[in-house]
Amino acid sequence: MAGHSHWAGIKHKKGKADKQRSKIFSKLSKEITVAAKLGDKDPAMNSRLRSAIQAARSANMPKDNIERAIDKSTTNNDLNFENLRYEGFGPEKVAVIVETLTDNKNRTASNIRTIFQKAGGTLGTQGSASHNFSQLGVIKIEKNEISDEDIFELAIDAGANECKSNIEFHEIQCSSNDIYTVKRELEKKIKNFISTSIEWIPLNSIEISKDKKDELINFFEALEENDDVQNVFSNEQFST
């Protein structure tokens, strides 16, 4: 669930696969439950829920888990999650944005602050780090769904600002306000989506030397292992 940075690619190559899968399922389930509670239980009528289910399927979450997460939105009337964003600077002054989904903001704030402090970083106020990023809608599509040429044409016709294709997937970027409008147009031709999300794309990068790489990765892992954390975005650039 990490953000748009080199860390996003590295973390998926690391070990602890079973533990990581369980943690990812837990975060996806929470998003499904909240999306279903805030809107229609029918994914066709609820774009946030539809996107959450598509992300869960892309992560190979079993159908039973998805259905339980939707049911939980009805059975648990005390469920009261908030989306909260934390900003700060980690090791080597890397700008970091942490998105959380929590039912106890005091607990979450305390835990996030502790993780930053232990890593030698500082948690700031909203706006302290986000000026280093641009918030965009990002839609990722399976590579085998459509050719590079066809997805580019489809994306532009749907109102997207940019379309990139790499070895693994197609990535479409648009205004965060337009993401579900663009998505609806794409759904007329595309069936399988990897993810649909609002992401913080770094405007500038801080290059991290090889000897500092592990320190930063440990910091990111500590954030992602927190149950309340949904996404981590940063502007690091690891030296190759």
N, C-alpha and C positions, 0 to 999 in steps of 0.2 A: 504493500500500500504506500510505499515511499514515493516521494515526489520526483519532479522532473530534474534529475541530476545524475551524475555518474554513479552516485551511491545507489540509485534505483536499479542499475544494472548489476552492480557488484553483489548486492544483498541476495539476489536470487541464485547466485552461484555458490553461496556458502552452504555449510552443512546444516545439521539440526532440522532436516526436512520435515519430520513428523511434528515436532514442536512448532515449527514455523507454520505448517499447514493448519494446525489446531488454532493458533493465534489468528491467522488470516480468516478462518471460518468464523471465529468469534466476532471479529470486527465487522465482517460482511453480514452476519446474522443481526447484529445490532442495528446496522443501517437499514436492513430490510424491515425490521420491526418498527423502527421510528418512521420510515417512509409510509408503511401501511397504516400506522396510527394517525399520521398527520393528513393522509389523503384517502382516496378510494382503495379498497382492498383488491380491486381488479387492476392488474398491471396495465391493461389496455387504456384505462382511464386515469392512470397515475404515472406520469413520466419518471418521477424520482424512484418509485418502486420498480418500474420496468427496468430502469438502468441498474438498480441495485441487484435485481435478479439476474440480469445479463452478466454482471461482474461476478456474481456467485457461480454461475454456470461456467464461465471462463476459468475460474479457479477450481473447477471440478467438484464443487460442493454437491453432495447428494440431494436429490429432489426432496427427500423426507426432511432434511435440515431446513431447506428453503420454506417448505410448508409449515413447519413448526415455528419458524421465525415470524411468518405472517399471522399464524394463529395467536401467537403471544401478544400481538398488538390488541387483540380483543379480550383475551382472558386476564391480562394484567392491567387493571384500571389504574394502578398506582404508578405505572410507567411514566416517567417525566424526564426525558433527556433534553439537554441543551447542546447546541453547537457552539463551542467557544474556541477562539483562536488566541494562541500565545506567540509572541515574537521575541527574539533575542539573538545573542551572538554566542556561538560555541567556540571550541578550541580554534586557534589561529584566526579569530575574528570572523569566522564564517557566519553569514547571515542565515537565520533559521526561522521558519514558520511552522508551527505545530498546530494542527487542527484536531480538536477533540470532540467527543460525543459523550457527555457525562450526566449523571444524575446527582452529582455532589461536587459543585464547582470549587468549594474550599479544599476538598481532598485533592482534586486534580491540580489546582494551582500550586498547592504545597509540594506535590510529587514532582511536577514539571520543574519547579524552581530548584528543588534538591538535585535533580539530574543535571541541570545546567551548572549549578555551583560545584558539584563533585567533579565535573569535567573542566572546571576553570573558566566556564562561560558565565554570561550574565543574562538574566531574563529582563526584558525591557517592557515598555508600554506599547500599546497598539500603534503601529506606524513607525516604530523604531527600526524595524528590519524590512517591512513590506515595500518601502520605497525602492528597494533593490530588485523588485520583481514586478512583473506584469501579470495580472490575473486574467486568464483566458479559459474558454471552453475547449476541452480536448477530448476528441472522440477517436478511439482506436479500433481498427477493424482487422480481422484475420486476413493475412496475406493472400490466402487461396480463395477468398470470396470474390475478388474482382482484380482486374489488371491495373497496373500503375496509371496507364493512360485514361482508362475509364473512370477510376476513382477520382482522378484530378478533375475531370470534366464534371462529374456528378457533384463533387464537393463545391466547386465554384458556382454551379447552377443552384445549389441548395443554400447559398449565401455565406459560405465559409470564407475566411480570409487567407488561409494557407492550407496546403496539402503536401505532406511529405511521405515518401515510401522508403522503407529500409528492408533488410533481409527478413525480418520477423513480422512486421505489421505495417499497415497504413495509418498515418496519424493526421487527423484533420483538426485545425485550430480555427476558432471563431470567437467573437465577442461572448463573454460569459452570459450576457443577457439573452443572446440568441441561440444558446446551445440546444435547447429542446425544439426550437423551430427548425434548426438545421437538421437535428436528429430525425424529426418526423419526415422530412424530405428524403433523407438517406434510407429510412426504413421502407420506402416504397420499392427499393431495389436491393437492399442489403438485409440479410437475416441474422447473421452472427456478428455481434459486436463484442470486443474484448472489454471495453470500459467506456463510460461516458462520465466525465467529471470536470469540475472547475479546478484548475491547477494554477499554481504560482510559478511562472516561468522566469528564471533569473535574467536580469538585464546585463549583469556583469558577473564575472567569475573570479574566485580567489584560488590561485594555484596552490595545491598542497604537495609538499615534498614527500618522497617515499617514506622517510623516517617518521613522518607525522601521520601517515595514512591510518595505521591501526588505532591510534588514539581517537581519531575522528570517527572511524567506523564503530568503535566501542560506544561512543557517545550516541550515535544514531541508533544503534541497537538497543541501548538502554531506553531511549524514548519510545521506540516501536514496541518494546516488550511491555510497556505500560498499557493496561487494559482500556484506559480511556482514550488513548491516542488512536486516531483514524489515519492521519496522513502527516508525513514530514517532508517539507520542502527546504532545499538549501542551495547555496550558490558555490559549492566547492568544485574544483576541477583537479582531479588527481593526476599527478605527473605520471607519464607512461615510461 
